Amino acid sequence: MTLSTINQYGPQFQIKVVSALLNDKSFLINIIDILSDEYFESQSSKWVVNEIISYYNKYHCPPTVDVLVVELKKLKNEVLQISIKEFLHSAYQTSPKDLDYVKEEFFNFCKNQQLKKALLSSVDLLQVGDYDSIRHLVDSALKSGQDKNIGHEYHKDLESRYRPDHRKVVPTPWNEINELLQGGLGNGDLGLLFGSPGGGKSWSLVALGGFAVKMGYNVIHYTLELREDYVGKRYDAFFTEIQVNEILNHKDKVKDITERLEGKLIIKQFPTGRATISTLEAHIEKCINQDFIPDLIIIDYIDLLRSKKNSKERKDEIDDIYIGTKGFAAQLDLPIWSVSQVNRAGAKDDIIEGDKAAGSYDKIMITDFAVSLSRKKEDKQNGTGRLHIMKNRYGMDGMTFGAQIDTGIGKIELVDIDSIPTPPPESNSYSGISKSDKEKLNNEFFNLNVHDN
């Protein structure tokens, strides 16, 4: 392969290469020792590549768009400035769906170029019999581009961990939760909301997904229990604030509002207990191939996925599903929200703690952010509840917020916990009676039976 081979790929290929260099630190690390502006054709692409090389050598990470804008202002050539701006705009707008191929192809090209240089340099060394130097040049060329990313180097990577885009987040509808999460649920994070049956868990996911769409994010909502069209009507109710049982009479308003949404939403149903993480992965890949790039994944809910592990214990299967989902979030580099049930004891609590998770307590250990929603019978009648932070990897936990909840439109507002009345304890349970009262009742019952006989 010769230097002119790059021409076969054209300007669009080179734009994608620069996009990969700007957005994928691992790729840049592996190719920095053989990267050169001579592989690029236009003056704008050469300028950007040289800036990337210079910035990486100093700060050990790719430059941000803000850095490039500052450096661009230093140029006196206005025509070149405009050309570079257009080039950068195209690079940052590049779809990531084919970047893996671009990186592999360009890496092979650079590696061959490096080997070619080594062979040409070996001619003079061959004449003087310096075979050790020849071997060193060829070995270095063959090793170039191998994975050199050993991890986050604490001293060198200071700049990279304080980049504005170091942790990409998707905010929730609740400012209090966003503050605890340092802006929202981040890339690779798994967020989990616990609640009792009929407590509003699925509506909470609609609120999370709907808010993200309104903010301009693309959302995929997987439903493993409810039908796609009904979940769609719930989103209609959320966006229009018209009760879901009345939404059929307001199709025109739904159409008007949804056409003005900044983000996009895909709702996909899979049969309960039939879909696996691999099923979702295949579907997301299909979406990406059709130019739908998700920012947030919602799964309603993880427990209804099927484990690939055949086990006698349901707990082992649940743990496998949750571990797989957490790994799935990290692989996608996207946040995932889901919900889960609490056990019977938890359904009776005013504040649901982590030990009331149904199926397996290990769910709490796997997730990055866990919150519970407690709603007793009186809460459902009054439209209230209590949101308790069970776990938070990014800050404080253990706090409890009051919640005003309208499950007809998915509207959930956090309020001061003192403004939410505490439901009275359940009085129809024999387990709630003291030991002395139980003995008294038992004796009265026994004496009554003796007297009757």
Disulfide bonds with the S-S distance in Angstrom:
none
